[in-house]
Amino acid sequence: MTLLEFLVVPDSEYLLCTFTPGWRLGRDLATRDNGGGDDYAIALSESAGLIRCFYHESRVSPYGNDE
C-alpha cells in the first residue's frame, strides 16, 4: 500500500507510512498518515486483522462539514 500511495502522490512531504513488526505480542501494525487529517491503521495477528480508517472529509465525519 505504501508503494501505491507513493505512486499516486510521489511528492507528498507530509506522508508518513510505518510498519512495526511485533508492535504487541503476536501482532504487527501498519499505519499511514497523509498529514492532512486522513489516516489508517491495520493491526494483524496470525488469525485476525483489524482496520481503522479516518477520512476527515467524509459525510459521516464530524469534521467533514466545517464551514
N, CA, C and O atoms as a CHARMM CRD file, in Angstrom:
* protein
*
  268
    1    1 MET  N      0.81400  -1.18500   0.00000 PROA 1      0.00000
    2    1 MET  CA     0.00000   0.00000   0.00000 PROA 1      0.00000
    3    1 MET  C      0.86600   1.25900   0.00000 PROA 1      0.00000
    4    1 MET  O      0.50500   2.26400  -0.61300 PROA 1      0.00000
    5    2 THR  N      1.98400   1.20600   0.67400 PROA 2      0.00000
    6    2 THR  CA     2.87000   2.35900   0.69900 PROA 2      0.00000
    7    2 THR  C      3.37200   2.69000  -0.69500 PROA 2      0.00000
    8    2 THR  O      3.44400   3.86000  -1.07000 PROA 2      0.00000
    9    3 LEU  N      3.71600   1.67300  -1.45900 PROA 3      0.00000
   10    3 LEU  CA     4.16900   1.89800  -2.82800 PROA 3      0.00000
   11    3 LEU  C      3.05500   2.51800  -3.65900 PROA 3      0.00000
   12    3 LEU  O      3.30700   3.44400  -4.43100 PROA 3      0.00000
   13    4 LEU  N      1.84500   2.03300  -3.51700 PROA 4      0.00000
   14    4 LEU  CA     0.71600   2.59800  -4.25000 PROA 4      0.00000
   15    4 LEU  C      0.51300   4.06600  -3.87800 PROA 4      0.00000
   16    4 LEU  O      0.30100   4.90000  -4.75700 PROA 4      0.00000
   17    5 GLU  N      0.57400   4.38100  -2.61600 PROA 5      0.00000
   18    5 GLU  CA     0.41700   5.76400  -2.17300 PROA 5      0.00000
   19    5 GLU  C      1.51200   6.64700  -2.77400 PROA 5      0.00000
   20    5 GLU  O      1.23700   7.76300  -3.21300 PROA 5      0.00000
   21    6 PHE  N      2.73700   6.15500  -2.79400 PROA 6      0.00000
   22    6 PHE  CA     3.83800   6.92200  -3.37400 PROA 6      0.00000
   23    6 PHE  C      3.61500   7.16600  -4.86400 PROA 6      0.00000
   24    6 PHE  O      3.91500   8.24600  -5.37100 PROA 6      0.00000
   25    7 LEU  N      3.09100   6.16800  -5.56000 PROA 7      0.00000
   26    7 LEU  CA     2.83300   6.32900  -6.98700 PROA 7      0.00000
   27    7 LEU  C      1.73300   7.34400  -7.25800 PROA 7      0.00000
   28    7 LEU  O      1.77200   8.04900  -8.26700 PROA 7      0.00000
   29    8 VAL  N      0.75100   7.42400  -6.36300 PROA 8      0.00000
   30    8 VAL  CA    -0.35700   8.36400  -6.53300 PROA 8      0.00000
   31    8 VAL  C      0.07700   9.79000  -6.16200 PROA 8      0.00000
   32    8 VAL  O     -0.26400  10.74500  -6.85900 PROA 8      0.00000
   33    9 VAL  N      0.82600   9.92800  -5.06600 PROA 9      0.00000
   34    9 VAL  CA     1.26000  11.24800  -4.58800 PROA 9      0.00000
   35    9 VAL  C      2.76400  11.17800  -4.28100 PROA 9      0.00000
   36    9 VAL  O      3.14800  11.11500  -3.11300 PROA 9      0.00000
   37   10 PRO  N      3.61400  11.18800  -5.30900 PROA 10     0.00000
   38   10 PRO  CA     5.04600  10.97000  -5.08500 PROA 10     0.00000
   39   10 PRO  C      5.76300  12.09200  -4.35000 PROA 10     0.00000
   40   10 PRO  O      6.80900  11.84800  -3.74900 PROA 10     0.00000
   41   11 ASP  N      5.23900  13.31300  -4.37500 PROA 11     0.00000
   42   11 ASP  CA     5.95800  14.42500  -3.77800 PROA 11     0.00000
   43   11 ASP  C      5.37900  14.88900  -2.44800 PROA 11     0.00000
   44   11 ASP  O      5.65700  16.00700  -2.01400 PROA 11     0.00000
   45   12 SER  N      4.59400  14.06700  -1.80500 PROA 12     0.00000
   46   12 SER  CA     3.98300  14.45900  -0.53900 PROA 12     0.00000
   47   12 SER  C      5.03300  14.44600   0.56700 PROA 12     0.00000
   48   12 SER  O      5.52000  13.38600   0.96000 PROA 12     0.00000
   49   13 GLU  N      5.37500  15.62500   1.06300 PROA 13     0.00000
   50   13 GLU  CA     6.37100  15.71300   2.12100 PROA 13     0.00000
   51   13 GLU  C      5.78400  15.37200   3.48900 PROA 13     0.00000
   52   13 GLU  O      6.52900  15.16800   4.44800 PROA 13     0.00000
   53   14 TYR  N      4.46900  15.30800   3.58700 PROA 14     0.00000
   54   14 TYR  CA     3.81700  15.05500   4.86900 PROA 14     0.00000
   55   14 TYR  C      3.38400  13.60700   5.05300 PROA 14     0.00000
   56   14 TYR  O      2.96800  13.22800   6.14700 PROA 14     0.00000
   57   15 LEU  N      3.47200  12.79400   4.01500 PROA 15     0.00000
   58   15 LEU  CA     3.03100  11.40700   4.08900 PROA 15     0.00000
   59   15 LEU  C      3.93200  10.61300   5.02100 PROA 15     0.00000
   60   15 LEU  O      5.15600  10.65400   4.89700 PROA 15     0.00000
   61   16 LEU  N      3.33200   9.90000   5.94400 PROA 16     0.00000
   62   16 LEU  CA     4.08300   9.06900   6.87900 PROA 16     0.00000
   63   16 LEU  C      3.48000   7.67200   6.88100 PROA 16     0.00000
   64   16 LEU  O      2.32600   7.49000   7.26900 PROA 16     0.00000
   65   17 CYS  N      4.25800   6.68800   6.44700 PROA 17     0.00000
   66   17 CYS  CA     3.83400   5.29600   6.45300 PROA 17     0.00000
   67   17 CYS  C      4.80700   4.51300   7.32100 PROA 17     0.00000
   68   17 CYS  O      6.02200   4.66700   7.20200 PROA 17     0.00000
   69   18 THR  N      4.26600   3.67500   8.19000 PROA 18     0.00000
   70   18 THR  CA     5.13200   2.87800   9.05700 PROA 18     0.00000
   71   18 THR  C      4.63900   1.43200   9.09300 PROA 18     0.00000
   72   18 THR  O      3.46000   1.15300   8.87900 PROA 18     0.00000
   73   19 PHE  N      5.55900   0.53600   9.36400 PROA 19     0.00000
   74   19 PHE  CA     5.22100  -0.85600   9.64600 PROA 19     0.00000
   75   19 PHE  C      6.04700  -1.26200  10.85400 PROA 19     0.00000
   76   19 PHE  O      7.27200  -1.14100  10.85100 PROA 19     0.00000
   77   20 THR  N      5.36700  -1.74600  11.88800 PROA 20     0.00000
   78   20 THR  CA     6.03000  -2.11000  13.13000 PROA 20     0.00000
   79   20 THR  C      5.76300  -3.57900  13.43800 PROA 20     0.00000
   80   20 THR  O      4.74300  -3.91300  14.04000 PROA 20     0.00000
   81   21 PRO  N      6.68600  -4.46500  13.02400 PROA 21     0.00000
   82   21 PRO  CA     6.51000  -5.88000  13.38400 PROA 21     0.00000
   83   21 PRO  C      6.70000  -6.04200  14.89300 PROA 21     0.00000
   84   21 PRO  O      7.57500  -5.41200  15.48500 PROA 21     0.00000
   85   22 GLY  N      5.88900  -6.87500  15.49800 PROA 22     0.00000
   86   22 GLY  CA     5.98600  -7.08500  16.94100 PROA 22     0.00000
   87   22 GLY  C      5.50200  -5.89700  17.74800 PROA 22     0.00000
   88   22 GLY  O      5.94000  -5.69900  18.88100 PROA 22     0.00000
   89   23 TRP  N      4.60300  -5.10200  17.18000 PROA 23     0.00000
   90   23 TRP  CA     4.05500  -3.92600  17.85700 PROA 23     0.00000
   91   23 TRP  C      3.50300  -4.30000  19.23100 PROA 23     0.00000
   92   23 TRP  O      3.74800  -3.60500  20.21600 PROA 23     0.00000
   93   24 ARG  N      2.78000  -5.37000  19.28500 PROA 24     0.00000
   94   24 ARG  CA     2.33000  -6.00600  20.53200 PROA 24     0.00000
   95   24 ARG  C      2.63900  -7.48900  20.38600 PROA 24     0.00000
   96   24 ARG  O      2.88100  -7.95500  19.27300 PROA 24     0.00000
   97   25 LEU  N      2.63700  -8.22300  21.45600 PROA 25     0.00000
   98   25 LEU  CA     2.95200  -9.64400  21.42100 PROA 25     0.00000
   99   25 LEU  C      2.06000 -10.35900  20.40400 PROA 25     0.00000
  100   25 LEU  O      0.84400 -10.43000  20.58300 PROA 25     0.00000
  101   26 GLY  N      2.66400 -10.88400  19.34400 PROA 26     0.00000
  102   26 GLY  CA     1.91600 -11.60200  18.32200 PROA 26     0.00000
  103   26 GLY  C      1.16400 -10.73000  17.33300 PROA 26     0.00000
  104   26 GLY  O      0.35400 -11.23400  16.55500 PROA 26     0.00000
  105   27 ARG  N      1.42200  -9.42500  17.35200 PROA 27     0.00000
  106   27 ARG  CA     0.69400  -8.51100  16.46900 PROA 27     0.00000
  107   27 ARG  C      1.65200  -7.53800  15.78800 PROA 27     0.00000
  108   27 ARG  O      2.62400  -7.07300  16.38500 PROA 27     0.00000
  109   28 ASP  N      1.35400  -7.24300  14.52400 PROA 28     0.00000
  110   28 ASP  CA     2.09300  -6.25000  13.75500 PROA 28     0.00000
  111   28 ASP  C      1.16700  -5.07800  13.47700 PROA 28     0.00000
  112   28 ASP  O     -0.05500  -5.22400  13.50400 PROA 28     0.00000
  113   29 LEU  N      1.75000  -3.91200  13.20900 PROA 29     0.00000
  114   29 LEU  CA     0.95200  -2.71800  12.96200 PROA 29     0.00000
  115   29 LEU  C      1.48500  -1.97000  11.74600 PROA 29     0.00000
  116   29 LEU  O      2.68500  -1.72000  11.63700 PROA 29     0.00000
  117   30 ALA  N      0.58600  -1.61700  10.83600 PROA 30     0.00000
  118   30 ALA  CA     0.91200  -0.76600   9.69200 PROA 30     0.00000
  119   30 ALA  C      0.05900   0.48900   9.80100 PROA 30     0.00000
  120   30 ALA  O     -1.13700   0.40700  10.08000 PROA 30     0.00000
  121   31 THR  N      0.67200   1.65400   9.58100 PROA 31     0.00000
  122   31 THR  CA    -0.06600   2.90700   9.65000 PROA 31     0.00000
  123   31 THR  C      0.26800   3.79700   8.46300 PROA 31     0.00000
  124   31 THR  O      1.31600   3.65800   7.83200 PROA 31     0.00000
  125   32 ARG  N     -0.64100   4.70800   8.17600 PROA 32     0.00000
  126   32 ARG  CA    -0.43700   5.70300   7.12800 PROA 32     0.00000
  127   32 ARG  C     -1.13100   6.98300   7.56000 PROA 32     0.00000
  128   32 ARG  O     -2.28200   6.95900   7.99700 PROA 32     0.00000
  129   33 ASP  N     -0.43700   8.08400   7.43800 PROA 33     0.00000
  130   33 ASP  CA    -0.98700   9.39600   7.76600 PROA 33     0.00000
  131   33 ASP  C     -0.55500  10.35300   6.66600 PROA 33     0.00000
  132   33 ASP  O      0.63700  10.46700   6.38100 PROA 33     0.00000
  133   34 ASN  N     -1.51000  11.04500   6.04000 PROA 34     0.00000
  134   34 ASN  CA    -1.15200  11.93000   4.93200 PROA 34     0.00000
  135   34 ASN  C     -0.83000  13.35000   5.38500 PROA 34     0.00000
  136   34 ASN  O     -0.53100  14.20500   4.55200 PROA 34     0.00000
  137   35 GLY  N     -0.88600  13.61600   6.68100 PROA 35     0.00000
  138   35 GLY  CA    -0.57700  14.94100   7.18600 PROA 35     0.00000
  139   35 GLY  C     -1.70400  15.93900   7.00000 PROA 35     0.00000
  140   35 GLY  O     -1.58300  17.09200   7.41200 PROA 35     0.00000
  141   36 GLY  N     -2.79500  15.51300   6.38800 PROA 36     0.00000
  142   36 GLY  CA    -3.91700  16.40700   6.14400 PROA 36     0.00000
  143   36 GLY  C     -5.17600  16.00700   6.89700 PROA 36     0.00000
  144   36 GLY  O     -6.25600  16.53300   6.62600 PROA 36     0.00000
  145   37 GLY  N     -5.04700  15.08800   7.83500 PROA 37     0.00000
  146   37 GLY  CA    -6.19900  14.67900   8.62000 PROA 37     0.00000
  147   37 GLY  C     -6.76200  13.32500   8.26100 PROA 37     0.00000
  148   37 GLY  O     -7.73900  12.88700   8.86800 PROA 37     0.00000
  149   38 ASP  N     -6.17300  12.64500   7.28800 PROA 38     0.00000
  150   38 ASP  CA    -6.63600  11.31400   6.89800 PROA 38     0.00000
  151   38 ASP  C     -5.58900  10.28900   7.32500 PROA 38     0.00000
  152   38 ASP  O     -4.39000  10.50100   7.13900 PROA 38     0.00000
  153   39 ASP  N     -6.04500   9.18700   7.89200 PROA 39     0.00000
  154   39 ASP  CA    -5.09200   8.16400   8.31000 PROA 39     0.00000
  155   39 ASP  C     -5.76900   6.80800   8.39100 PROA 39     0.00000
  156   39 ASP  O     -6.99600   6.71000   8.37900 PROA 39     0.00000
  157   40 TYR  N     -4.95700   5.76700   8.47300 PROA 40     0.00000
  158   40 TYR  CA    -5.46700   4.43700   8.76100 PROA 40     0.00000
  159   40 TYR  C     -4.42300   3.65300   9.53200 PROA 40     0.00000
  160   40 TYR  O     -3.23200   3.96100   9.49200 PROA 40     0.00000
  161   41 ALA  N     -4.89300   2.64100  10.23000 PROA 41     0.00000
  162   41 ALA  CA    -4.02600   1.72300  10.95400 PROA 41     0.00000
  163   41 ALA  C     -4.55900   0.31500  10.72100 PROA 41     0.00000
  164   41 ALA  O     -5.76800   0.08200  10.74300 PROA 41     0.00000
  165   42 ILE  N     -3.64300  -0.61300  10.50000 PROA 42     0.00000
  166   42 ILE  CA    -4.00100  -2.01200  10.29900 PROA 42     0.00000
  167   42 ILE  C     -3.20900  -2.83900  11.29000 PROA 42     0.00000
  168   42 ILE  O     -1.97900  -2.85500  11.24600 PROA 42     0.00000
  169   43 ALA  N     -3.89800  -3.52100  12.17800 PROA 43     0.00000
  170   43 ALA  CA    -3.26500  -4.41800  13.14200 PROA 43     0.00000
  171   43 ALA  C     -3.49800  -5.84800  12.66900 PROA 43     0.00000
  172   43 ALA  O     -4.62400  -6.22900  12.34900 PROA 43     0.00000
  173   44 LEU  N     -2.43400  -6.63000  12.62700 PROA 44     0.00000
  174   44 LEU  CA    -2.50700  -8.00400  12.12600 PROA 44     0.00000
  175   44 LEU  C     -1.95800  -8.98100  13.14800 PROA 44     0.00000
  176   44 LEU  O     -0.95500  -8.71800  13.81300 PROA 44     0.00000
  177   45 SER  N     -2.63800 -10.11600  13.26000 PROA 45     0.00000
  178   45 SER  CA    -2.12200 -11.24000  14.03600 PROA 45     0.00000
  179   45 SER  C     -2.17000 -12.45100  13.12200 PROA 45     0.00000
  180   45 SER  O     -2.54500 -12.33100  11.95500 PROA 45     0.00000
  181   46 GLU  N     -1.79700 -13.60600  13.63200 PROA 46     0.00000
  182   46 GLU  CA    -1.83000 -14.81300  12.80400 PROA 46     0.00000
  183   46 GLU  C     -3.24600 -15.21100  12.40800 PROA 46     0.00000
  184   46 GLU  O     -3.44500 -15.84900  11.37400 PROA 46     0.00000
  185   47 SER  N     -4.22600 -14.84000  13.21800 PROA 47     0.00000
  186   47 SER  CA    -5.58700 -15.30200  12.95600 PROA 47     0.00000
  187   47 SER  C     -6.60100 -14.20300  12.65900 PROA 47     0.00000
  188   47 SER  O     -7.75000 -14.50300  12.33600 PROA 47     0.00000
  189   48 ALA  N     -6.20100 -12.93700  12.76200 PROA 48     0.00000
  190   48 ALA  CA    -7.18100 -11.86400  12.57600 PROA 48     0.00000
  191   48 ALA  C     -6.50600 -10.57600  12.12800 PROA 48     0.00000
  192   48 ALA  O     -5.28400 -10.44000  12.16800 PROA 48     0.00000
  193   49 GLY  N     -7.33700  -9.64200  11.70500 PROA 49     0.00000
  194   49 GLY  CA    -6.86900  -8.32300  11.33100 PROA 49     0.00000
  195   49 GLY  C     -7.91600  -7.28800  11.71500 PROA 49     0.00000
  196   49 GLY  O     -9.11200  -7.57600  11.75200 PROA 49     0.00000
  197   50 LEU  N     -7.45300  -6.09600  11.99500 PROA 50     0.00000
  198   50 LEU  CA    -8.34800  -5.00200  12.35600 PROA 50     0.00000
  199   50 LEU  C     -7.89800  -3.77100  11.58000 PROA 50     0.00000
  200   50 LEU  O     -6.71600  -3.42600  11.58100 PROA 50     0.00000
  201   51 ILE  N     -8.84100  -3.11300  10.92200 PROA 51     0.00000
  202   51 ILE  CA    -8.53500  -1.91700  10.15300 PROA 51     0.00000
  203   51 ILE  C     -9.33600  -0.75600  10.73300 PROA 51     0.00000
  204   51 ILE  O    -10.54700  -0.86400  10.92800 PROA 51     0.00000
  205   52 ARG  N     -8.65700   0.34700  11.00600 PROA 52     0.00000
  206   52 ARG  CA    -9.30900   1.56500  11.47100 PROA 52     0.00000
  207   52 ARG  C     -8.90300   2.68200  10.51400 PROA 52     0.00000
  208   52 ARG  O     -7.71500   2.92300  10.30200 PROA 52     0.00000
  209   53 CYS  N     -9.88800   3.35800   9.94100 PROA 53     0.00000
  210   53 CYS  CA    -9.62400   4.42100   8.96800 PROA 53     0.00000
  211   53 CYS  C    -10.32400   5.69900   9.40300 PROA 53     0.00000
  212   53 CYS  O    -11.36800   5.66400  10.05500 PROA 53     0.00000
  213   54 PHE  N     -9.73000   6.82700   9.02800 PROA 54     0.00000
  214   54 PHE  CA   -10.37600   8.11100   9.26400 PROA 54     0.00000
  215   54 PHE  C    -10.12900   8.99600   8.05700 PROA 54     0.00000
  216   54 PHE  O     -8.98300   9.23600   7.67700 PROA 54     0.00000
  217   55 TYR  N    -11.21100   9.48300   7.45200 PROA 55     0.00000
  218   55 TYR  CA   -11.16000  10.38700   6.31600 PROA 55     0.00000
  219   55 TYR  C    -11.91800  11.64100   6.72500 PROA 55     0.00000
  220   55 TYR  O    -13.14400  11.61200   6.83100 PROA 55     0.00000
  221   56 HSD  N    -11.20800  12.74000   6.95700 PROA 56     0.00000
  222   56 HSD  CA   -11.83700  13.91300   7.56500 PROA 56     0.00000
  223   56 HSD  C    -12.88000  14.59100   6.69200 PROA 56     0.00000
  224   56 HSD  O    -13.68900  15.35700   7.21600 PROA 56     0.00000
  225   57 GLU  N    -12.90300  14.34800   5.38600 PROA 57     0.00000
  226   57 GLU  CA   -13.90600  14.96100   4.52100 PROA 57     0.00000
  227   57 GLU  C    -15.10300  14.04700   4.25600 PROA 57     0.00000
  228   57 GLU  O    -15.95900  14.36900   3.43200 PROA 57     0.00000
  229   58 SER  N    -15.16500  12.92900   4.93900 PROA 58     0.00000
  230   58 SER  CA   -16.27600  12.00100   4.78000 PROA 58     0.00000
  231   58 SER  C    -17.58600  12.63700   5.26300 PROA 58     0.00000
  232   58 SER  O    -17.58000  13.46700   6.17100 PROA 58     0.00000
  233   59 ARG  N    -18.69400  12.24300   4.65300 PROA 59     0.00000
  234   59 ARG  CA   -20.00600  12.74900   5.07700 PROA 59     0.00000
  235   59 ARG  C    -20.32300  12.35800   6.50700 PROA 59     0.00000
  236   59 ARG  O    -21.05800  13.07500   7.18600 PROA 59     0.00000
  237   60 VAL  N    -19.79000  11.24100   6.98600 PROA 60     0.00000
  238   60 VAL  CA   -20.09600  10.79000   8.34900 PROA 60     0.00000
  239   60 VAL  C    -19.10700  11.32000   9.37900 PROA 60     0.00000
  240   60 VAL  O    -19.28000  11.08800  10.57500 PROA 60     0.00000
  241   61 SER  N    -18.08500  12.02000   8.93800 PROA 61     0.00000
  242   61 SER  CA   -17.10600  12.59600   9.86400 PROA 61     0.00000
  243   61 SER  C    -17.69100  13.83500  10.53900 PROA 61     0.00000
  244   61 SER  O    -18.34500  14.64900   9.88800 PROA 61     0.00000
  245   62 PRO  N    -17.45700  13.97800  11.83200 PROA 62     0.00000
  246   62 PRO  CA   -17.93500  15.20400  12.49400 PROA 62     0.00000
  247   62 PRO  C    -17.15600  16.44100  12.02800 PROA 62     0.00000
  248   62 PRO  O    -17.57400  17.56600  12.30300 PROA 62     0.00000
  249   63 TYR  N    -16.04000  16.25100  11.33200 PROA 63     0.00000
  250   63 TYR  CA   -15.21800  17.36000  10.86500 PROA 63     0.00000
  251   63 TYR  C    -15.41500  17.65800   9.37800 PROA 63     0.00000
  252   63 TYR  O    -14.87000  18.64200   8.87700 PROA 63     0.00000
  253   64 GLY  N    -16.17600  16.83500   8.66800 PROA 64     0.00000
  254   64 GLY  CA   -16.32500  16.97200   7.22900 PROA 64     0.00000
  255   64 GLY  C    -17.16300  18.13500   6.76500 PROA 64     0.00000
  256   64 GLY  O    -17.07900  18.54100   5.60600 PROA 64     0.00000
  257   65 ASN  N    -17.97300  18.67700   7.65300 PROA 65     0.00000
  258   65 ASN  CA   -18.89100  19.74900   7.24700 PROA 65     0.00000
  259   65 ASN  C    -18.56800  21.07900   7.90400 PROA 65     0.00000
  260   65 ASN  O    -19.43800  21.94400   8.00700 PROA 65     0.00000
  261   66 ASP  N    -17.33100  21.25600   8.34900 PROA 66     0.00000
  262   66 ASP  CA   -16.94500  22.54100   8.94400 PROA 66     0.00000
  263   66 ASP  C    -17.03900  23.62700   7.88500 PROA 66     0.00000
  264   66 ASP  O    -16.49900  23.48600   6.78800 PROA 66     0.00000
  265   67 GLU  N    -17.70100  24.66600   8.20500 PROA 67     0.00000
  266   67 GLU  CA   -17.85700  25.79200   7.26000 PROA 67     0.00000
  267   67 GLU  C    -17.16100  27.00000   7.83400 PROA 67     0.00000
  268   67 GLU  O    -17.15900  28.06400   7.21500 PROA 67     0.00000
